[in-house]
């Protein structure tokens, strides 16, 4: 694949310079934090799941809730 110009290439980096390249744009970081709690019953159930194996549906539901809240925050 041959590229006609460097402007067609898109590079993303976390450093402030790229040797031999000109930085054309700086993007602001995008992040969101969400804090959620669980009940003692969820913790006890998850402990049993850890010991016997399987999936902790209570924690899965919490993770889905957190994901939904983060994506709504970032919109």
Secondary structure, 3 states (H helix, E strand, C coil): CCCCCHHHCCCCCCCCCCCCCCCCCCCCCCCCCCCCCCCHHHHHHHHHHHHHCCCCHHHHHHHHHHHHHHHHHHC
